[in-house]
Amino acid sequence: MNSAEISPQQTVTRPQIDARWLRWPVLALATAVLFLGAVPDVRAKGESDKPAAPQLNIETKALNREGSLPRSFAPVVQKVSASVVQVFTSTRPKPVPGVNQEDPFGNPAPRRGMSPRQNGAGSGVIVSKEGYLLTNNHVVEGADEVRIKLADGRELPAKVIGRDDKTDVAVLKVNADNLTAATFADSDRIEVGDVVLAVGNPFGIGQTVTMGIISATSRATFGLPYEDFIQTDAAISPGNSGGALIGSDGRLIGINTAIISRSGGNQGIGFAIPANIARDVLEALVTDGKVTRGYLGVLPQDVTPALARKLGLKGNGGALLAEVTDKSPAEKAGLASGDVVTEFNGKPIRDARHLRLEVARIKPGESASVRIRREDDAQVIKVTVRARPDEQELTKSGNSKSDEEGTLNGVGVTDLNAQSRRQNRIPERIKGVLVTEVEEDSAAWTAGLRAGDVILELNKQAVTTADETVRLTENPKDKTTLLKVYTPGTGNGGGASRFLVVDESKAQ
């Protein structure tokens, strides 16, 4: 191990892609409008007056994949068209802060200093005969008034029951008879290549149906805390937000949400919220007035090929637990740092984000089975999930990254002391050695190790002194090193642990 000057990390720039939400504002004087204000979220109600859960139509069988395409999808469209509505929103003029609302002569000028009335249009899906509808949070966010237009021409006022900005789902309610509710499919059973139809209100022109296939599943594109989008090439455009993505049998598999486009219109890359996620949010907002997500208390990271090889795992699936929070449900159940979660409640876990989504779907107080790989042993652990202690995101995707004699060449370390802990915001509970320098052309830098990190383990062996760490890098069995590293937080953010693989064999 040696040391060198450290330069600021360079930022990689990528070609800019215009990602757009699909609410289509009605234009006035050819200017796009923005929503102002906020629709207050419905607060949780007491158990005694908790609303009844919505009565939903759900069919969990897989989509029909046998036979050839029909000559016409008219029967399917007729089955679902009455469930898809147009959503119209408006905001009242509001005072603009800092603008004088009198003319120079002291006369009132009511129109000055006021924002213009703003209107927007989107789509929605009726999901229960009691009048509950699903749409997107960004369609109704900030609106003072929401109205819907049914396929039969009726126009009705709609109440915002609740919104969840973490999934971009909102729930509306209308009072009307003879409503046709869509039937939910099990969106976990869809596959790439399945035929789908997008039904909505593009550009505010009225109900429109387009056809395509499922292009991909489990997309994370827009940075929402809980996103697991279905990607489709069915033509969807601004205004389709909140509309239905249905299978070839007419069942609801998703709520259309966003597009990626260089032009602002459809370019064959659209995204929908899976029906299962939308249904979970719907039921929580109706019955509790808020969405309460399960909390495990772990920091997982993806299992990359390098980590899989070093840990002796078959394949790259699963989520590696870099850290288990003290006194958390995970720690109480016996989960530990270094465990690899391969299944959660019977569902195979693809990566860290997938684990977060599955944990969030468990209601606090319920138990879940967690299948893990620990060293060479596979076991199942029961854990009782609880409510999140706060809204801070605790799950992050880690980076899996790691020629001369020994390993960790280009890395300098020193013992931790009271002064270095204060300077680097390292808590007393963290035991390890402080990284003082990392050469930018070293394998350790490429792996993601930086000055200020704390090495907790080296090849699964805990380290507490710099001498011990240096000794463990001498005469290695091979030129790859598995590190467990703690990175202090910045500002008010807390630190986090993760695993890194430093691979110096290629440099050799």
ROLUM-950988 format. One record per residue (C-alpha): residue in one letter; residue number from 1; z, y, x. Coordinates in steps of 0.05 Angstrom, whole numbers, padded with zeros to 5 digits. Layout:
N
@residu A; num NUM; z Z; y Y; x X;
...
// end
This chain:
508
@residu M; num 1; z 00000; y 00000; x 00000;
@residu N; num 2; z -00016; y 00070; x 00026;
@residu S; num 3; z -00021; y 00140; x -00002;
@residu A; num 4; z -00071; y 00197; x -00009;
@residu E; num 5; z -00081; y 00265; x -00043;
@residu I; num 6; z -00090; y 00262; x -00118;
@residu S; num 7; z -00143; y 00304; x -00154;
@residu P; num 8; z -00144; y 00318; x -00229;
@residu Q; num 9; z -00177; y 00263; x -00269;
@residu Q; num 10; z -00248; y 00280; x -00288;
@residu T; num 11; z -00270; y 00283; x -00360;
@residu V; num 12; z -00330; y 00242; x -00381;
@residu T; num 13; z -00376; y 00276; x -00431;
@residu R; num 14; z -00418; y 00237; x -00481;
@residu P; num 15; z -00478; y 00256; x -00523;
@residu Q; num 16; z -00451; y 00292; x -00584;
@residu I; num 17; z -00457; y 00255; x -00650;
@residu D; num 18; z -00447; y 00292; x -00715;
@residu A; num 19; z -00398; y 00251; x -00757;
@residu R; num 20; z -00393; y 00278; x -00828;
@residu W; num 21; z -00349; y 00265; x -00888;
@residu L; num 22; z -00390; y 00258; x -00951;
@residu R; num 23; z -00361; y 00309; x -00999;
@residu W; num 24; z -00420; y 00353; x -01018;
@residu P; num 25; z -00400; y 00425; x -01033;
@residu V; num 26; z -00439; y 00463; x -01086;
@residu L; num 27; z -00473; y 00520; x -01049;
@residu A; num 28; z -00465; y 00593; x -01068;
@residu L; num 29; z -00511; y 00644; x -01034;
@residu A; num 30; z -00532; y 00586; x -00988;
@residu T; num 31; z -00465; y 00584; x -00954;
@residu A; num 32; z -00423; y 00521; x -00947;
@residu V; num 33; z -00354; y 00526; x -00978;
@residu L; num 34; z -00287; y 00501; x -00953;
@residu F; num 35; z -00227; y 00480; x -00994;
@residu L; num 36; z -00164; y 00522; x -00988;
@residu G; num 37; z -00092; y 00507; x -01008;
@residu A; num 38; z -00064; y 00437; x -01017;
@residu V; num 39; z -00053; y 00388; x -01073;
@residu P; num 40; z 00019; y 00367; x -01067;
@residu D; num 41; z 00031; y 00293; x -01058;
@residu V; num 42; z 00069; y 00260; x -01114;
@residu R; num 43; z 00140; y 00246; x -01094;
@residu A; num 44; z 00172; y 00178; x -01101;
@residu K; num 45; z 00207; y 00168; x -01167;
@residu G; num 46; z 00272; y 00132; x -01183;
@residu E; num 47; z 00271; y 00058; x -01198;
@residu S; num 48; z 00290; y 00071; x -01271;
@residu D; num 49; z 00227; y 00111; x -01286;
@residu K; num 50; z 00179; y 00079; x -01237;
@residu P; num 51; z 00109; y 00075; x -01268;
@residu A; num 52; z 00080; y 00006; x -01282;
@residu A; num 53; z 00031; y -00021; x -01233;
@residu P; num 54; z -00042; y -00011; x -01253;
@residu Q; num 55; z -00076; y -00069; x -01287;
@residu L; num 56; z -00133; y -00087; x -01239;
@residu N; num 57; z -00190; y -00136; x -01244;
@residu I; num 58; z -00191; y -00178; x -01180;
@residu E; num 59; z -00235; y -00236; x -01161;
@residu T; num 60; z -00221; y -00264; x -01091;
@residu K; num 61; z -00277; y -00315; x -01086;
@residu A; num 62; z -00328; y -00304; x -01031;
@residu L; num 63; z -00394; y -00269; x -01045;
@residu N; num 64; z -00451; y -00314; x -01066;
@residu R; num 65; z -00495; y -00327; x -01005;
@residu E; num 66; z -00539; y -00381; x -01033;
@residu G; num 67; z -00611; y -00374; x -01058;
@residu S; num 68; z -00661; y -00319; x -01049;
@residu L; num 69; z -00656; y -00245; x -01066;
@residu P; num 70; z -00667; y -00230; x -01140;
@residu R; num 71; z -00729; y -00193; x -01163;
@residu S; num 72; z -00684; y -00140; x -01193;
@residu F; num 73; z -00612; y -00116; x -01185;
@residu A; num 74; z -00614; y -00082; x -01253;
@residu P; num 75; z -00563; y -00130; x -01284;
@residu V; num 76; z -00515; y -00117; x -01226;
@residu V; num 77; z -00523; y -00042; x -01232;
@residu Q; num 78; z -00512; y -00045; x -01307;
@residu K; num 79; z -00448; y -00083; x -01295;
@residu V; num 80; z -00418; y -00030; x -01249;
@residu S; num 81; z -00452; y 00036; x -01266;
@residu A; num 82; z -00403; y 00054; x -01321;
@residu S; num 83; z -00346; y 00049; x -01271;
@residu V; num 84; z -00374; y 00101; x -01222;
@residu V; num 85; z -00363; y 00174; x -01240;
@residu Q; num 86; z -00380; y 00242; x -01213;
@residu V; num 87; z -00321; y 00283; x -01187;
@residu F; num 88; z -00323; y 00359; x -01190;
@residu T; num 89; z -00270; y 00403; x -01157;
@residu S; num 90; z -00255; y 00477; x -01156;
@residu T; num 91; z -00206; y 00524; x -01122;
@residu R; num 92; z -00184; y 00590; x -01151;
@residu P; num 93; z -00193; y 00655; x -01111;
@residu K; num 94; z -00134; y 00667; x -01065;
@residu P; num 95; z -00111; y 00728; x -01026;
@residu V; num 96; z -00135; y 00729; x -00954;
@residu P; num 97; z -00076; y 00749; x -00909;
@residu G; num 98; z -00083; y 00813; x -00868;
@residu V; num 99; z -00137; y 00846; x -00912;
@residu N; num 100; z -00122; y 00913; x -00945;
@residu Q; num 101; z -00131; y 00904; x -01020;
@residu E; num 102; z -00139; y 00979; x -01035;
@residu D; num 103; z -00200; y 01022; x -01021;
@residu P; num 104; z -00195; y 01082; x -00974;
@residu F; num 105; z -00175; y 01127; x -01032;
@residu G; num 106; z -00116; y 01084; x -01053;
@residu N; num 107; z -00151; y 01055; x -01114;
@residu P; num 108; z -00140; y 00981; x -01128;
@residu A; num 109; z -00197; y 00937; x -01107;
@residu P; num 110; z -00180; y 00869; x -01136;
@residu R; num 111; z -00241; y 00834; x -01108;
@residu R; num 112; z -00227; y 00855; x -01036;
@residu G; num 113; z -00183; y 00809; x -00995;
@residu M; num 114; z -00195; y 00749; x -01040;
@residu S; num 115; z -00229; y 00684; x -01023;
@residu P; num 116; z -00287; y 00665; x -01068;
@residu R; num 117; z -00280; y 00612; x -01120;
@residu Q; num 118; z -00302; y 00547; x -01088;
@residu N; num 119; z -00333; y 00486; x -01119;
@residu G; num 120; z -00347; y 00416; x -01093;
@residu A; num 121; z -00374; y 00350; x -01116;
@residu G; num 122; z -00362; y 00278; x -01098;
@residu S; num 123; z -00356; y 00210; x -01130;
@residu G; num 124; z -00302; y 00163; x -01157;
@residu V; num 125; z -00292; y 00093; x -01184;
@residu I; num 126; z -00253; y 00073; x -01247;
@residu V; num 127; z -00209; y 00014; x -01228;
@residu S; num 128; z -00165; y 00004; x -01289;
@residu K; num 129; z -00171; y 00013; x -01364;
@residu E; num 130; z -00109; y 00057; x -01362;
@residu G; num 131; z -00153; y 00109; x -01329;
@residu Y; num 132; z -00137; y 00104; x -01255;
@residu L; num 133; z -00194; y 00122; x -01207;
@residu L; num 134; z -00204; y 00116; x -01133;
@residu T; num 135; z -00237; y 00170; x -01091;
@residu N; num 136; z -00229; y 00200; x -01022;
@residu N; num 137; z -00173; y 00246; x -01001;
@residu H; num 138; z -00222; y 00295; x -00971;
@residu V; num 139; z -00258; y 00301; x -01038;
@residu V; num 140; z -00198; y 00329; x -01075;
@residu E; num 141; z -00155; y 00357; x -01019;
@residu G; num 142; z -00139; y 00430; x -01033;
@residu A; num 143; z -00170; y 00430; x -01102;
@residu D; num 144; z -00136; y 00468; x -01159;
@residu E; num 145; z -00176; y 00433; x -01212;
@residu V; num 146; z -00209; y 00365; x -01215;
@residu R; num 147; z -00257; y 00341; x -01269;
@residu I; num 148; z -00298; y 00278; x -01275;
@residu K; num 149; z -00362; y 00262; x -01312;
@residu L; num 150; z -00370; y 00191; x -01338;
@residu A; num 151; z -00435; y 00153; x -01339;
@residu D; num 152; z -00437; y 00162; x -01415;
@residu G; num 153; z -00436; y 00238; x -01407;
@residu R; num 154; z -00363; y 00252; x -01424;
@residu E; num 155; z -00329; y 00304; x -01381;
@residu L; num 156; z -00254; y 00299; x -01372;
@residu P; num 157; z -00198; y 00334; x -01333;
@residu A; num 158; z -00167; y 00289; x -01279;
@residu K; num 159; z -00098; y 00290; x -01250;
@residu V; num 160; z -00086; y 00277; x -01176;
@residu I; num 161; z -00034; y 00221; x -01175;
@residu G; num 162; z -00029; y 00219; x -01100;
@residu R; num 163; z -00066; y 00225; x -01034;
@residu D; num 164; z -00062; y 00187; x -00968;
@residu D; num 165; z -00094; y 00224; x -00911;
@residu K; num 166; z -00081; y 00166; x -00863;
@residu T; num 167; z -00134; y 00124; x -00899;
@residu D; num 168; z -00172; y 00180; x -00935;
@residu V; num 169; z -00156; y 00150; x -01003;
@residu A; num 170; z -00137; y 00189; x -01065;
@residu V; num 171; z -00118; y 00165; x -01135;
@residu L; num 172; z -00137; y 00203; x -01199;
@residu K; num 173; z -00119; y 00191; x -01271;
@residu V; num 174; z -00155; y 00209; x -01336;
@residu N; num 175; z -00135; y 00199; x -01408;
@residu A; num 176; z -00193; y 00167; x -01445;
@residu D; num 177; z -00211; y 00106; x -01485;
@residu N; num 178; z -00266; y 00055; x -01474;
@residu L; num 179; z -00265; y 00059; x -01398;
@residu T; num 180; z -00301; y 00006; x -01357;
@residu A; num 181; z -00261; y -00015; x -01296;
@residu A; num 182; z -00294; y -00043; x -01233;
@residu T; num 183; z -00273; y -00112; x -01208;
@residu F; num 184; z -00244; y -00117; x -01139;
@residu A; num 185; z -00271; y -00167; x -01089;
@residu D; num 186; z -00231; y -00193; x -01029;
@residu S; num 187; z -00260; y -00148; x -00975;
@residu D; num 188; z -00232; y -00194; x -00921;
@residu R; num 189; z -00284; y -00246; x -00941;
@residu I; num 190; z -00346; y -00203; x -00931;
@residu E; num 191; z -00394; y -00218; x -00873;
@residu V; num 192; z -00445; y -00180; x -00833;
@residu G; num 193; z -00512; y -00189; x -00868;
@residu D; num 194; z -00485; y -00191; x -00939;
@residu V; num 195; z -00528; y -00150; x -00987;
@residu V; num 196; z -00492; y -00088; x -01016;
@residu L; num 197; z -00508; y -00031; x -01063;
@residu A; num 198; z -00480; y 00040; x -01056;
@residu V; num 199; z -00469; y 00076; x -01122;
@residu G; num 200; z -00449; y 00149; x -01123;
@residu N; num 201; z -00467; y 00222; x -01133;
@residu P; num 202; z -00506; y 00245; x -01072;
@residu F; num 203; z -00517; y 00320; x -01066;
@residu G; num 204; z -00487; y 00328; x -01136;
@residu I; num 205; z -00552; y 00306; x -01170;
@residu G; num 206; z -00522; y 00249; x -01211;
@residu Q; num 207; z -00511; y 00175; x -01206;
@residu T; num 208; z -00556; y 00142; x -01153;
@residu V; num 209; z -00561; y 00070; x -01129;
@residu T; num 210; z -00586; y 00048; x -01060;
@residu M; num 211; z -00589; y -00020; x -01027;
@residu G; num 212; z -00575; y -00046; x -00957;
@residu I; num 213; z -00533; y -00097; x -00919;
@residu I; num 214; z -00465; y -00097; x -00885;
@residu S; num 215; z -00483; y -00076; x -00814;
@residu A; num 216; z -00414; y -00086; x -00784;
@residu T; num 217; z -00341; y -00094; x -00802;
@residu S; num 218; z -00275; y -00068; x -00773;
@residu R; num 219; z -00303; y -00002; x -00747;
@residu A; num 220; z -00255; y 00051; x -00721;
@residu T; num 221; z -00296; y 00114; x -00716;
@residu F; num 222; z -00261; y 00177; x -00741;
@residu G; num 223; z -00191; y 00174; x -00712;
@residu L; num 224; z -00152; y 00161; x -00775;
@residu P; num 225; z -00086; y 00124; x -00763;
@residu Y; num 226; z -00107; y 00066; x -00808;
@residu E; num 227; z -00182; y 00055; x -00808;
@residu D; num 228; z -00220; y -00010; x -00812;
@residu F; num 229; z -00287; y 00014; x -00840;
@residu I; num 230; z -00344; y -00028; x -00867;
@residu Q; num 231; z -00409; y -00003; x -00837;
@residu T; num 232; z -00472; y -00006; x -00880;
@residu D; num 233; z -00545; y 00017; x -00877;
@residu A; num 234; z -00548; y 00027; x -00952;
@residu A; num 235; z -00572; y 00099; x -00959;
@residu I; num 236; z -00511; y 00144; x -00972;
@residu S; num 237; z -00511; y 00219; x -00965;
@residu P; num 238; z -00463; y 00278; x -00974;
@residu G; num 239; z -00433; y 00272; x -01044;
@residu N; num 240; z -00427; y 00196; x -01041;
@residu S; num 241; z -00355; y 00204; x -01018;
@residu G; num 242; z -00309; y 00164; x -01064;
@residu G; num 243; z -00366; y 00123; x -01094;
@residu A; num 244; z -00372; y 00048; x -01097;
@residu L; num 245; z -00399; y -00001; x -01046;
@residu I; num 246; z -00410; y -00065; x -01085;
@residu G; num 247; z -00433; y -00135; x -01069;
@residu S; num 248; z -00494; y -00168; x -01098;
@residu D; num 249; z -00452; y -00195; x -01155;
@residu G; num 250; z -00426; y -00126; x -01175;
@residu R; num 251; z -00355; y -00131; x -01148;
@residu L; num 252; z -00324; y -00072; x -01110;
@residu I; num 253; z -00318; y -00085; x -01035;
@residu G; num 254; z -00308; y -00013; x -01011;
@residu I; num 255; z -00302; y 00061; x -01024;
@residu N; num 256; z -00358; y 00101; x -00990;
@residu T; num 257; z -00328; y 00152; x -00943;
@residu A; num 258; z -00368; y 00180; x -00885;
@residu I; num 259; z -00433; y 00178; x -00846;
@residu I; num 260; z -00454; y 00189; x -00774;
@residu S; num 261; z -00516; y 00232; x -00773;
@residu R; num 262; z -00553; y 00280; x -00726;
@residu S; num 263; z -00586; y 00314; x -00785;
@residu G; num 264; z -00530; y 00316; x -00838;
@residu G; num 265; z -00567; y 00267; x -00883;
@residu N; num 266; z -00571; y 00191; x -00885;
@residu Q; num 267; z -00593; y 00158; x -00821;
@residu G; num 268; z -00572; y 00087; x -00837;
@residu I; num 269; z -00501; y 00090; x -00811;
@residu G; num 270; z -00450; y 00097; x -00867;
@residu F; num 271; z -00378; y 00075; x -00874;
@residu A; num 272; z -00334; y 00051; x -00930;
@residu I; num 273; z -00259; y 00038; x -00936;
@residu P; num 274; z -00248; y -00036; x -00950;
@residu A; num 275; z -00228; y -00051; x -01022;
@residu N; num 276; z -00165; y -00087; x -00999;
@residu I; num 277; z -00139; y -00025; x -00963;
@residu A; num 278; z -00157; y 00021; x -01021;
@residu R; num 279; z -00123; y -00026; x -01070;
@residu D; num 280; z -00058; y -00027; x -01029;
@residu V; num 281; z -00057; y 00049; x -01027;
@residu L; num 282; z -00073; y 00054; x -01102;
@residu E; num 283; z -00015; y 00009; x -01122;
@residu A; num 284; z 00034; y 00045; x -01076;
@residu L; num 285; z 00015; y 00114; x -01100;
@residu V; num 286; z 00018; y 00094; x -01174;
@residu T; num 287; z 00085; y 00057; x -01171;
@residu D; num 288; z 00122; y 00094; x -01115;
@residu G; num 289; z 00087; y 00161; x -01110;
@residu K; num 290; z 00078; y 00150; x -01035;
@residu V; num 291; z 00052; y 00098; x -00985;
@residu T; num 292; z 00107; y 00063; x -00946;
@residu R; num 293; z 00080; y 00021; x -00890;
@residu G; num 294; z 00112; y -00037; x -00853;
@residu Y; num 295; z 00142; y -00026; x -00784;
@residu L; num 296; z 00149; y -00078; x -00729;
@residu G; num 297; z 00170; y -00036; x -00669;
@residu V; num 298; z 00121; y -00058; x -00616;
@residu L; num 299; z 00069; y -00025; x -00570;
@residu P; num 300; z 00010; y -00073; x -00569;
@residu Q; num 301; z -00053; y -00068; x -00528;
@residu D; num 302; z -00120; y -00104; x -00530;
@residu V; num 303; z -00129; y -00168; x -00490;
@residu T; num 304; z -00188; y -00153; x -00444;
@residu P; num 305; z -00224; y -00207; x -00403;
@residu A; num 306; z -00186; y -00187; x -00341;
@residu L; num 307; z -00119; y -00193; x -00377;
@residu A; num 308; z -00140; y -00258; x -00409;
@residu R; num 309; z -00156; y -00289; x -00341;
@residu K; num 310; z -00092; y -00264; x -00309;
@residu L; num 311; z -00049; y -00288; x -00367;
@residu G; num 312; z -00085; y -00355; x -00373;
@residu L; num 313; z -00110; y -00342; x -00444;
@residu K; num 314; z -00171; y -00372; x -00476;
@residu G; num 315; z -00215; y -00317; x -00504;
@residu N; num 316; z -00200; y -00243; x -00512;
@residu G; num 317; z -00170; y -00243; x -00582;
@residu G; num 318; z -00099; y -00224; x -00598;
@residu A; num 319; z -00053; y -00165; x -00583;
@residu L; num 320; z -00011; y -00163; x -00520;
@residu L; num 321; z 00059; y -00133; x -00532;
@residu A; num 322; z 00069; y -00084; x -00476;
@residu E; num 323; z 00135; y -00060; x -00503;
@residu V; num 324; z 00185; y -00080; x -00557;
@residu T; num 325; z 00229; y -00024; x -00584;
@residu D; num 326; z 00304; y -00033; x -00579;
@residu K; num 327; z 00338; y -00054; x -00644;
@residu S; num 328; z 00270; y -00060; x -00679;
@residu P; num 329; z 00251; y -00116; x -00727;
@residu A; num 330; z 00209; y -00146; x -00670;
@residu E; num 331; z 00267; y -00148; x -00621;
@residu K; num 332; z 00315; y -00176; x -00673;
@residu A; num 333; z 00266; y -00231; x -00689;
@residu G; num 334; z 00259; y -00250; x -00616;
@residu L; num 335; z 00192; y -00220; x -00597;
@residu A; num 336; z 00188; y -00197; x -00525;
@residu S; num 337; z 00145; y -00156; x -00479;
@residu G; num 338; z 00089; y -00200; x -00452;
@residu D; num 339; z 00080; y -00240; x -00516;
@residu V; num 340; z 00009; y -00244; x -00543;
@residu V; num 341; z 00005; y -00242; x -00619;
@residu T; num 342; z -00052; y -00288; x -00641;
@residu E; num 343; z -00037; y -00291; x -00716;
@residu F; num 344; z 00002; y -00248; x -00765;
@residu N; num 345; z 00018; y -00277; x -00833;
@residu G; num 346; z -00035; y -00330; x -00823;
@residu K; num 347; z -00090; y -00281; x -00805;
@residu P; num 348; z -00121; y -00285; x -00735;
@residu I; num 349; z -00109; y -00220; x -00697;
@residu R; num 350; z -00170; y -00191; x -00662;
@residu D; num 351; z -00138; y -00134; x -00624;
@residu A; num 352; z -00081; y -00083; x -00624;
@residu R; num 353; z -00111; y -00041; x -00680;
@residu H; num 354; z -00119; y -00102; x -00724;
@residu L; num 355; z -00045; y -00120; x -00714;
@residu R; num 356; z -00025; y -00049; x -00734;
@residu L; num 357; z -00066; y -00053; x -00797;
@residu E; num 358; z -00037; y -00121; x -00818;
@residu V; num 359; z 00035; y -00099; x -00804;
@residu A; num 360; z 00024; y -00035; x -00844;
@residu R; num 361; z 00003; y -00077; x -00905;
@residu I; num 362; z 00070; y -00114; x -00908;
@residu K; num 363; z 00121; y -00081; x -00953;
@residu P; num 364; z 00187; y -00063; x -00921;
@residu G; num 365; z 00238; y -00118; x -00932;
@residu E; num 366; z 00187; y -00174; x -00935;
@residu S; num 367; z 00182; y -00228; x -00882;
@residu A; num 368; z 00121; y -00246; x -00842;
@residu S; num 369; z 00104; y -00302; x -00794;
@residu V; num 370; z 00080; y -00282; x -00724;
@residu R; num 371; z 00045; y -00334; x -00681;
@residu I; num 372; z 00050; y -00316; x -00608;
@residu R; num 373; z 00031; y -00343; x -00540;
@residu R; num 374; z 00088; y -00338; x -00490;
@residu E; num 375; z 00071; y -00362; x -00421;
@residu D; num 376; z 00041; y -00431; x -00435;
@residu D; num 377; z 00078; y -00440; x -00500;
@residu A; num 378; z 00053; y -00425; x -00571;
@residu Q; num 379; z 00105; y -00412; x -00624;
@residu V; num 380; z 00115; y -00381; x -00693;
@residu I; num 381; z 00169; y -00328; x -00704;
@residu K; num 382; z 00193; y -00302; x -00771;
@residu V; num 383; z 00204; y -00227; x -00773;
@residu T; num 384; z 00230; y -00183; x -00830;
@residu V; num 385; z 00189; y -00119; x -00832;
@residu R; num 386; z 00223; y -00053; x -00847;
@residu A; num 387; z 00199; y 00017; x -00865;
@residu R; num 388; z 00174; y 00061; x -00809;
@residu P; num 389; z 00231; y 00105; x -00782;
@residu D; num 390; z 00181; y 00163; x -00777;
@residu E; num 391; z 00107; y 00176; x -00780;
@residu Q; num 392; z 00097; y 00177; x -00704;
@residu E; num 393; z 00045; y 00126; x -00686;
@residu L; num 394; z 00077; y 00073; x -00642;
@residu T; num 395; z 00018; y 00027; x -00632;
@residu K; num 396; z -00035; y 00047; x -00582;
@residu S; num 397; z -00092; y 00010; x -00549;
@residu G; num 398; z -00075; y 00000; x -00476;
@residu N; num 399; z -00123; y 00003; x -00418;
@residu S; num 400; z -00135; y -00060; x -00379;
@residu K; num 401; z -00159; y -00041; x -00313;
@residu S; num 402; z -00126; y -00059; x -00221;
@residu D; num 403; z -00183; y -00082; x 00015;
@residu E; num 404; z -00147; y -00082; x 00069;
@residu E; num 405; z -00089; y -00130; x 00076;
@residu G; num 406; z -00047; y -00142; x 00014;
@residu T; num 407; z -00058; y -00112; x -00054;
@residu L; num 408; z -00047; y -00045; x -00089;
@residu N; num 409; z -00081; y -00010; x -00031;
@residu G; num 410; z -00082; y 00065; x -00040;
@residu V; num 411; z -00017; y 00066; x -00080;
@residu G; num 412; z 00047; y 00100; x -00057;
@residu V; num 413; z 00115; y 00085; x -00088;
@residu T; num 414; z 00187; y 00108; x -00081;
@residu D; num 415; z 00254; y 00091; x -00110;
@residu L; num 416; z 00276; y 00124; x -00175;
@residu N; num 417; z 00334; y 00173; x -00170;
@residu A; num 418; z 00367; y 00224; x -00215;
@residu Q; num 419; z 00322; y 00281; x -00191;
@residu S; num 420; z 00256; y 00242; x -00200;
@residu R; num 421; z 00278; y 00220; x -00269;
@residu R; num 422; z 00290; y 00292; x -00290;
@residu Q; num 423; z 00225; y 00317; x -00260;
@residu N; num 424; z 00183; y 00262; x -00292;
@residu R; num 425; z 00221; y 00255; x -00358;
@residu I; num 426; z 00239; y 00182; x -00345;
@residu P; num 427; z 00297; y 00155; x -00387;
@residu E; num 428; z 00355; y 00117; x -00356;
@residu R; num 429; z 00335; y 00053; x -00392;
@residu I; num 430; z 00271; y 00049; x -00350;
@residu K; num 431; z 00282; y 00008; x -00288;
@residu G; num 432; z 00227; y 00005; x -00236;
@residu V; num 433; z 00194; y 00044; x -00179;
@residu L; num 434; z 00159; y 00111; x -00184;
@residu V; num 435; z 00086; y 00116; x -00166;
@residu T; num 436; z 00077; y 00177; x -00121;
@residu E; num 437; z 00004; y 00173; x -00102;
@residu V; num 438; z -00059; y 00136; x -00123;
@residu E; num 439; z -00124; y 00143; x -00084;
@residu E; num 440; z -00182; y 00160; x -00130;
@residu D; num 441; z -00229; y 00110; x -00099;
@residu S; num 442; z -00179; y 00053; x -00104;
@residu A; num 443; z -00180; y -00006; x -00152;
@residu A; num 444; z -00112; y 00017; x -00178;
@residu W; num 445; z -00141; y 00085; x -00199;
@residu T; num 446; z -00199; y 00049; x -00234;
@residu A; num 447; z -00148; y 00006; x -00270;
@residu G; num 448; z -00112; y 00068; x -00297;
@residu L; num 449; z -00051; y 00074; x -00252;
@residu R; num 450; z -00031; y 00146; x -00239;
@residu A; num 451; z 00021; y 00184; x -00200;
@residu G; num 452; z 00083; y 00192; x -00244;
@residu D; num 453; z 00077; y 00122; x -00274;
@residu V; num 454; z 00134; y 00074; x -00264;
@residu I; num 455; z 00118; y 00002; x -00243;
@residu L; num 456; z 00166; y -00044; x -00282;
@residu E; num 457; z 00137; y -00112; x -00263;
@residu L; num 458; z 00089; y -00138; x -00211;
@residu N; num 459; z 00057; y -00205; x -00229;
@residu K; num 460; z 00112; y -00216; x -00282;
@residu Q; num 461; z 00168; y -00203; x -00232;
@residu A; num 462; z 00214; y -00144; x -00245;
@residu V; num 463; z 00218; y -00093; x -00189;
@residu T; num 464; z 00272; y -00040; x -00177;
@residu T; num 465; z 00260; y -00016; x -00105;
@residu A; num 466; z 00200; y 00008; x -00066;
@residu D; num 467; z 00213; y -00042; x -00010;
@residu E; num 468; z 00213; y -00099; x -00059;
@residu T; num 469; z 00148; y -00075; x -00090;
@residu V; num 470; z 00114; y -00069; x -00022;
@residu R; num 471; z 00138; y -00139; x -00002;
@residu L; num 472; z 00108; y -00169; x -00066;
@residu T; num 473; z 00040; y -00140; x -00048;
@residu E; num 474; z 00038; y -00175; x 00019;
@residu N; num 475; z 00005; y -00243; x 00028;
@residu P; num 476; z -00019; y -00248; x -00044;
@residu K; num 477; z -00048; y -00312; x -00074;
@residu D; num 478; z -00109; y -00273; x -00097;
@residu K; num 479; z -00133; y -00201; x -00101;
@residu T; num 480; z -00116; y -00188; x -00173;
@residu T; num 481; z -00049; y -00159; x -00192;
@residu L; num 482; z -00017; y -00157; x -00261;
@residu L; num 483; z 00026; y -00094; x -00270;
@residu K; num 484; z 00072; y -00074; x -00325;
@residu V; num 485; z 00075; y 00002; x -00323;
@residu Y; num 486; z 00114; y 00056; x -00360;
@residu T; num 487; z 00079; y 00123; x -00369;
@residu P; num 488; z 00125; y 00181; x -00387;
@residu G; num 489; z 00107; y 00223; x -00448;
@residu T; num 490; z 00084; y 00295; x -00445;
@residu G; num 491; z 00115; y 00352; x -00486;
@residu N; num 492; z 00158; y 00322; x -00541;
@residu G; num 493; z 00120; y 00256; x -00540;
@residu G; num 494; z 00155; y 00193; x -00519;
@residu G; num 495; z 00132; y 00148; x -00462;
@residu A; num 496; z 00099; y 00081; x -00469;
@residu S; num 497; z 00092; y 00016; x -00430;
@residu R; num 498; z 00027; y -00022; x -00419;
@residu F; num 499; z -00002; y -00077; x -00376;
@residu L; num 500; z -00056; y -00065; x -00324;
@residu V; num 501; z -00097; y -00112; x -00282;
@residu V; num 502; z -00115; y -00084; x -00214;
@residu D; num 503; z -00174; y -00124; x -00188;
@residu E; num 504; z -00188; y -00113; x -00114;
@residu S; num 505; z -00231; y -00175; x -00106;
@residu K; num 506; z -00295; y -00136; x -00120;
@residu A; num 507; z -00279; y -00085; x -00067;
@residu Q; num 508; z -00267; y -00143; x -00019;
// end
